[in-house]
Amino acid sequence: MKYGIWNVAEPEMGAVNALVSAGYSPLTSMVLSSRGIRDQLEAKNYLACDAPMPDPFLMTDMDLAAGRVGLALARGEKIAVFGDYDVDGITATCLLTSFLRKHGGDVVSYIPGRLEEGYGLNPIAIRQLHGEGVKLIITVDCGITAVSEAEMCRELGIDLVITDHHECKEVLPSAIAVVDPHRPDGGYPHKNLSGVGVAFKLAAALCGSQEEVLEQYADMVCLGTVADVMLLQGENRVFVARGLELLKHTTRPGIAALMAESGCAPESVSASSIGFMLAPRINAAGRMGQIDLAIELFLTEDPHRAAEVARALCDLNRARQAVESEIYDQAIAMLPEGQAPEAIVLADESWHQGVVGIVASRIAEEFCCPTFLICLDGDHGKASSRSHGGFNLFSSLTALSPLLESYGGHELAAGFTITRSNIPEFRREISKLAAGFYCDDTPRTSLDIDCAIQPEMLTIGGIESLNTLEPCGSGCPKPVLMMQNLTIERISIVGSGRHMRLRLRRGRYAFNAIYFSASPESASIATGDLVDIAFVPQINEFRGERSVQMNVLDIRPSCAAQVCPELCHYHALLQGRLTAEGASALYPSRNTLATVWRYLASVPAPHIQEAPICLCRKIVRWSGAPLSLGQLMTCLDIFRDVELLTIRRHHKDLILTLTPGTEKADLNQSATMQLLLRVKES
């Protein structure tokens, strides 16, 4: 099991019937109901891709920003659009650069070198732009923390207009205008704009027509909004829906060339294909230190040059993947054996600054904790971090700011600089914050599932009907379904050993499934197992044939009896604060102890390596008797006390080894058993 908890929502049948009567398919109605949608009006509001876009001038300082940019256009002043090196920042830079040039502006675009300058407005860039005669700098997707840089601009006689969408600190930069929907004194109704979304609003304020700007630049706004994982609600749904339509018939040579080079078919482009196919290739330019390629991709009018740039970006992405794999292997080797850490903080001199963020995301997901990877250079380090399970990175870095030289970002992803000597203390303090956040009853790994379905509902027509939910992304995710009690008939390894294909059956219904980045060992499955599957439904097309396919997110052993994943009483036992109620809940009966032991003894392998919740479900499936995770862990501790087995931890897994020749022991001699009895009877 990849996820310890499956949160399976329950459709409300009255709502399902109302939605079916309104014309939605039964499967779509179940998904909508599970998400709290009760009737046709709520469904229309939830799915609307034509919601009105709020007036740009509702954003604080937008009038000042538009006024100063308009004045620069009228005077013929040289303008610099200063952006960030990710897809959001690149599209924001190119949108505003293109828009201002079309309106007669003398405009240069500037995105700092990730490796040489780092993130955001900086003295190197300011001096260079000053030397080129720039009178106005407009930041996009950055600048909200550029307090000292704003002062430098003032001293050099450069006016500064900041547009950003990141969290604000207490002190805002002193600029002509600071446009950010997160401003505490702002009244803009939609806080979740991307950087390119804010840049679009500035262009629309200058133009006087949001519709006119959207007709020209919806593709760029769509790419940045999806790549930056913005909530697809309100006007973001408008941006993405309109952008996807524009991408299907794009007239931009660079985008057309990149779609062709990456195998992204225009007629089927979606938010998913942006996230998995287009965005990584655009991001590769910034990550690998060739940001000018990405700018040229969007601004070139030459189809031949566009094709060359697209090929170069795909080559860079392959190089990025190789570097990512190397850093991942090194980072994993640095992790200590034993209990999974509350937070992972690792540092190395050889790591590539442009790639560590991706590796941090992968490790955070795998080890279920916030992860911070630091690229060291002498006495200083630059870090990229990724969150897990709702842990707020920005507020945590704010709390630990005395240990940092600088920091920025948001809840889920952030960066900072730190002196080498402060890293050990930062590791200790961030681990304390994470430990406090992940309280006993907070599941680290949970999967939200829209609903459980019966096999007969999974048809090509049913899956096609779910397209009503598009565009899918953050805030309106692709439907996640569950099917129970499937028998694994066949397992085959594909993709050079990296993925699994499964043949699953329940009665007369059989399904094909693909499970990416998994093996029988990592998924802890075997042919003949009875399992529950959490999956995203797909239609697979192969040699002209269309068939139903499950894109598997997780597999767990099916259980006819109850499995309780609660661990709060067990944690209390370990921490010496167990109550009589908790002791009664954990105290295993003789039958429970015997059931757990007989299962362990029945496993033919010399070692049992399992995630605890997966082991618990397998015992329940094998025995048909209910068992809580807390009781299982208590049983294992009792067996260890009397030397029936040894327990080691390997990150999320337990490794159990039964002691040969000691099948019998007096369990009353267990210190754990004695403690339970004392507390229970107190």
N, C-alpha and C positions, 0 to 999 in steps of 0.2 A: 504494500500500500504506500503510495506517494503522499496521500493526505490522511492525517489521523482521524479527522472528523468529516463526514459527509453530511452537509446540511441540505436535506431534501425537502423542498417546499411542497405544500399540498394545495392543489387547485381547489377552488371553492366551486362546487358543481352548479350553484345558481348563477354565478358569474360566467362559468363556461357555457352554460345553456344560452345566456343572454348574448354572449359574443358570437356563438354559432348562429343564433337567429339574426345577428347583424351582418352575417356574411363571412365571418372568419372561419377557417378550417378548424376541425376539432383539435388537432395538434397545436396549432397556433393559439387557439382559445385557451388551451390548458397552460401554455407557457405564459401568456398574458395574465391569466388569472393568478398563476403562481407568483407573478411579480406585483400583485396587488391591484391589477386593473380589473374594474368591476363591470364596466359597460362600454357601449360604443363611443360615447363622448370621451371617456378617459383614455380609451385606446387611441382615438384620433389625436388627442393632445400629446400622448406619449410618443407616437410614431410620426407626428407631423414634420414634414420637410419644407414647409412653406410658412413657418411662423414669422411674424413681423420682426424685423431687425431693429433694435433700439437705436435712437438717434445718437450718432457719434458724440455730439456735444453734451450728452449726459455724463461723459467721462470728465473728471476733474482735469483742468488745464488744457482740454482739447482746443478751446478757443484760442488760448495763448500759443499753442503749438501750431495750429493752422495759420494763425496770423503771422507768426515769424517765418514759417516756411513760405507762405504766400509772398511776403515781403522780399525774401531772398530770390524767389522766381522773378519778381517784378524788377529787382535791381540787377539781375544777372550775376549774383554772387555765386562763388563756387561752393557747392554743397557736398558734404561727405555723408553717405549712409553707412553707418558702422554697425555690423551685426555679429552674430555668433556662428560657430562652425558646425552646428548640427542642422538637421533638415529644417527645423522651424526657423532658425536664424538665417539660414541660406535663402529660403523662400521669402522671408520677410525682407531681407536685403535686396533681393532681385526684384520683388514686387515694387518696392518703393523707388528703387533706382530706375526701373523701366517706366513707372508712372510719371516721375518727375522729369525724365528726359522727354517723354512724349508731350509734356507741357512746357517744353523749352528750357528746362533746367540744365545748368552746367554741373553735372553730378559725377562723382566718383564713388565706387563702392569699396569698402574696406572691411575685411574679416581678418582678425588677428591670427597669426600662426599659433596653432595649439601648443606646439612644443617650444617655440621661441618666446612667445608673449603671454600665453595662457588665456584664460577667459576674460572677456570684458574690456572696457575702455582702459587704456594704459598709457603711461608717459611716452613710450616708444612711438606708439601710433599717433598720439597727439602732436608730438614734435614733427613727425613726418608730414602730417596733414597741414600743420601750420606752415611748414616750408613749401608746400605746394600751393599755398595761397587760399586754403579753405577758410571761409568765414563762418560757416554754420555746420555743426556736426549733429546729425540725427541718429540716435541709437535705436536699434530694433532688437528685441529679445534680450536686452542686456541694459545695464546702466543704473538700475535702481539702487545699487550700493556704491556707486562711483562718487563718493563724497570728495575725496582728495583730488580725483581727476577732474571733477567739475570746477574746483578751485583753480587748478592749473589752466584749464580752458579760459577762465575769466582773466587770469593774469596775462595770458597770451593774446587776449582780445578775440577769442573765438566764442561765438554764441553756441549754446548747447541746448538741444531739445531731446529729452529722454522719453522713449516709449519702451515699455517692458511689461511683462506679465508675471514676474516672479514676486515672491513675498517681500514686503517692505520691512526695513529695519526702523528703529525709532527715529533716526535722523535721515531725512531725505536730502539728496544732493541739491546744491544751490544752482538751479538751471533756469533758463527762460521758461520752460514747461517740463513738468514731470507727469507723464500720462501712464497710468498703471491702474487697471481695474481693482487691484488689491489695496489701493490707498485707503487708509482708515477714514479719510474725510471725503471719500468718493461716494457717488450715488448711482453708479452704473449698475443696472440690475443683473448683469451677467458677469460673474467674477471669473469664470473658467475659460476665458479667451486664451488662445495661443499667442505667441509673439507675432506671428504673421497675421493673426486676427486683429491685433491692436494696430499693426502697420496698415492693414486694410481699412480700419476705421479712420486713420489719419488721412489716407488717400481719399476716402469717401467724403470726409469733412472738407477737404480742399476742392473736390470735384463738385460737391453739392448733390450727388446722386449715388447712393449705395448700389443701386441696381446696375448702373452703367459700369462701375468699377468691378462688380461681381461678374458681369458678363465677360470681362477681359481677363480677370485674374482668379476666378474660382478654383482653377486647377492648382495654383500655387497655395492658396489658402487651405484647400483640402489636404494637400500633401503635408504641410506643416502641422495642421490640426491633428491629423491621424498619427503622424510620426511622433508627436509630443504627447500622445495618449490623453488628449483632452476629452472631457465628458461630452458625449454626443447627445446633447440636449439643447433645446432652445435654438439659438442661431447657429451653433456649431453643427447641428444636423442640417441646417440650410446650406452652410458652407460645404459640407462633405457631399451631400446629395448633388448639389449643383456642380461641384468639382468633379465628381465621378462621371457625370454626363459630359462635361467638357473634355475629360481625359479620353473618353471613348472616341472623340473626333478631334483630337488635339492638332493644332496647327503649329505648335512649337517644335522645331526640328530636334532640339535636344531631348525633350520628353519622349517624343516619338521614337527616337533612336535608342534611348535607354530601355523603353518598353520592349522594343524588338530584340535588343541584345540580351535582356534578362529573361525573355520568354514570357513576358506578361502580355496576354492577348487583350487588345483594347476593348473588344466587345464584352469581355467578362471581368474587367478591372473592378476591384472592390477595395474596401478598407483593409481587408486581410492581405490582399496582394500588394498594397502599398506598404504595409507593415513588414511583410516578409520578403518582398522582392525588390521594390524600388528604394525604400528608405535606407536599407543597409548599404546599397551601392552609392547613394548620394552621401551618406555619412562617412563612407570610406575616405573621401577626399580630405575631410577635416582630420579624421583619425590618423591618417598616414602622411599628413603634412603637405598635401597638394590641394589646398582649398580652392585655388583659382580654377581648377577643373570644374568644380561644382557651379561656380558662378558663371563660367562660360557655358555650361550645359543649358542654363535657363535663358541666357541673354543672346546666344548666337543665333543668327538668321541663316547660317550656311549649313545645309544638310550634310555636306561632306565632312565639315569640321565637327558637326554634331555626332556623326557616326564614330569618328576618331575618339572624341571625348567619352562617349558612352562605352566604347571598348576599354579605354584606359580606366574608367571607374570600375568596371567589372573585374579587371586585372587587379586593381588596388584592393577590391573587396576580398578576392581570393588570398592575397598577401595578408590582409588583416586577419582572416580566418586562421591562417597558419600561425601567426604571432599569438593570437588569442589562445589557441590550443596549447602552445608552449608555456604561456604565463599560467594558464589554468593548472597544468601539471605541476609546475613549480609551487604554486600556492597551496595546492592540496598536499603536497609533500611536506610543507611547513607546518601543517596543522598537527597538534599533539594528539596522541591516541587518548581514548577515554571519553568521558562525558562531553557531549556537544557543548560548545561555549555559548554564553549568552550573547556575545557579539564577537565577530571575527575582525581583528585588526592585524594586517600583515604589511611588511615593507620590504623593498628590495631595490638595489641600485640598477639592475638591468632591465626593469620593466618598462614597457612602452606606454607613455602617458596617454596616448590616444586610444588605447585598447583596454586599459584596466577597468574602465567602467562597465564594459560588457562582461568581463570576467567576474567582477563584483556582483553583477546581477545574477549570473549563473550560480555562483557560490551561495548567495543569499537564499535563492530558491531551493538549492539542494540541501543546505544545512539549517534552513528555517530560522535565520537570525540576520540582523543587520550586518552588513559586511563593508569594511573599509580597506581599500588597497592603496598603499602609499608608494609613489615612485620617488626614491631618494636620489638627491644630487648634492653631495657634500653634506653640510650640516642641515640642509632643508629637505622637505618632502612635499610633494603635491599629491593629494588624495582624491580618489573618486569613491563614492559610497552609494549603496543601494539599500533600501529598506526591506522589511518583511513583516507581514502580519499587522500593518497599521502603525508601526513604530515611526514617530515623526522625526525625521532626520534634521530638518531645519531648526525646530525648537530645541532639539538635543544639542546641536552644535552651538546654538545661541547660549545655552546653559553652560557649555564648556568653552566659550569663546576666550576666556583668559589663557587657555592652553594653546590657542590657535593664533596664527599670524593674520589670516583672513579666511572668510568662508562665504558661501552663497548656495542658492538652490531652493529646493522646496521639500515637501514631506517625504517624497518617495526617492528622490535622487538629489545628491548634493556634492559639492567639492570644497576642499579647504587646503590651506598650506599650513605647515607645522614644522617646528624645529625638531631635529632628530632626537634631542634629549627629552622632549616632552611626549614622545610616542608611548613609552611605558605607562606614564600616568594617564594619558588619554585612553589607553586600552583599559586600564582599571576603572576609570570613571564612566566610560561609555558602557562597559559591561554592567556596572551597578545600575545605570539608568535602564538598560534593557531588562535586567533582572526584576526591577521594580515594575516595569511595564507588563512583562509577561507573568501575571499573577497565576496562582495555582489553577484556577478554573478557566484560564484563557487558552484556547487551543492554538498552538503554533501553526499547525497546518490544517486548514479547513478548505473544503471545496463546496461552493454553492451550486446546487443542482436545481434546475427549474422544476422538474417533476419526474416521477417514475412512470414508465409507460409499459403497455403490453406489447408483445411481439407483432401483433397484427396491425398496430398503428404505424410501424416503421416501413413505410412504402415510399416509392419515388414521388408519388403525388403528395404525400404528407410532408416530405422533406422540401419539395418545391414550394409548398404553401408557406414555409417559414421565411421565404424571401420577403414577405410582408414586413418583417422586422428590420430589413436593411435600410440604411447603412448600420452595421453592427460595429461596436467598439466599446470603449469605456462609457458606462452609463446605460448602454443598451447592448449588452454582450450577445454573442452568438449563443443560441440555446444550448444548454447542457442538459442531457437527459440521462436517465438511469434505467437499466433493465436488469432484473434479478434472476437468479437461478438458471444461468446459462452454463452448459457443459463445454469445456474446451476440447474440441475434437482434433484440432491440428495446430501446431506451432511451427512456423518457418521463419528463418532469419534472413533478412534482406538488407540492402544498403551497406554492403561490406561489413556485416555483423553489427551494425548500429541500431537496427530497427527490427520489430517483430510484426509478422502477419499472423492473424489468428482466424481459425474457423470455429464459430460458436453455434451452439444449437440449443433450442428449447422446444421440445415436442416436434412438431412438423415444420417449425420455422428455423432456418439456418441463415447466418449472417457472416460476412467477411468483415474483418477489423484490421486496422493498422495502429500500432503503438510505437510512436517515434521515441528514439533515444532510450530504449528499454530492451532488456533481455529477459529470458525466463528466470535467471538468477536474481536480477535486480527487482523484478516484479514478483518474485517468489511464487511462481506458478508452474504447473506441469500439466501435460495432457491428461484428460479425465477429471480435472478439478471442476467443482461446481462453484461458480463465481458470480458476483455482481459486477456490472460494467458501467462506469460513468464515461460518457462520450459526447462528442459533437457529431450530429448526423451529417453525412455527405452523400453526394451522388458521384460515383466513380465512373469515368468514361474510358473505355479501353477497346481499341479496334472497333469503334462504332457501337459497342454495347454499353448500356447504362445500367448500373446496379447500385443497390444500397450498400453503403459502407459506414462503419463506425470509426471515427477518429478518437481513439481511446485516450482519456485523460487519467484514468486510474482504474485499478482492478482490486477487488477485495474478496476474500472468501465469503460465500453465501452462508447465512446462518438462519436456522429455523428457530433458535432460542435467542433470548435477549443478550446483547453485549453492551455493557455500560462502559464508556470510555473515560469516566470520571476518575481523576487522580488526586483530588484535593485532600482526601483523608490519608492517602499514601504519602503525599508530600508532608503532611502534618506529622506523620509517623517518623519520617526521616529527620525532620527539624525539631523533634522533641516537644511538640505541642499537641499531641494526639488527645482527643477527648474520648469519653466513654462511648458516645454515639459513633465516633469514627472508628474506635476499636471494634465495636460490634459489627460495623459495616465491612471491615476488612477481615475479621476473624474467619478463617476458612474451616469448613466442616471437614470431617474425615473423608467424606465422599469427594469433596472438592479437591483435597490434597491428592487423593488416590487417582482422580480423573486426570489432573495435570501431570502427575508422575507417569501414569501409564501412557499418555500421549508422548511425552518426551522420550520415554524408553522405546516407543514404537518407531521412532524416526531412525532410518538405517544409517544416516550420515554420521561421521565421527563428531561433527560439531553442528549445532543448530544456530544459524545466523538469521535473525528476523527483526524487523521493527516490532516493538512490544504489542501494538494494537493488532498487527497482522497475525502474530503468534496467538493472541487471545482469540481472534475470530477463527483461526484454524482449529483450536482446541474445541471451541463451541460447535463448529461444523462437524468435527470428528465424533464428539460425544453426544450432541443434542441437548446438553445441559447448559443453563445460563451461567455466565461468568462475567465479573467486572474486571476491568483492567487493573484496578487497585488490588483486587484479590489475587489476580495472577502474579503481580509483582511481589506481593506478600508471600505467596507460596514459594516463589523462586528464592526469596531471601531466606525462608525457613530451610529449604533444601541446602542452600549454601552454608547456612550456620552449622549444619550437622555433616558437612563435607560430602553430600550426595552429588554435588556438581560445583563447577566453578562458573563465575559470570565475569565476562569482560565486556566493555563497551567499545564499539567502533562507530563513533559519531551517533547516528540515529538508531543503529542496530544494537541488539544484544547478541553476544556470542556465548552460547551455553555448551559446556562440555561435561558430560556425565562421568563420574568417577568410577572406573572399572572395579568390580568386586565389592561394591558397597550399596547393593540394591535395598538393603534394610538399614534403618537407623531409628533411634528414639527421637521422634520429632519434639517431644516435650522438653528435650535438652536445648532446643533452639532458643537463643536469646530473643529473637523476634517474637516467637510464640509466647514466651514468658512475659514479655512486655505487654503484648496484646491482652493476655489474661489479667495482668495486674490493673491495667487501665480500664478494661471492660468491667471489672468487678468493683472498681473504686467508686 
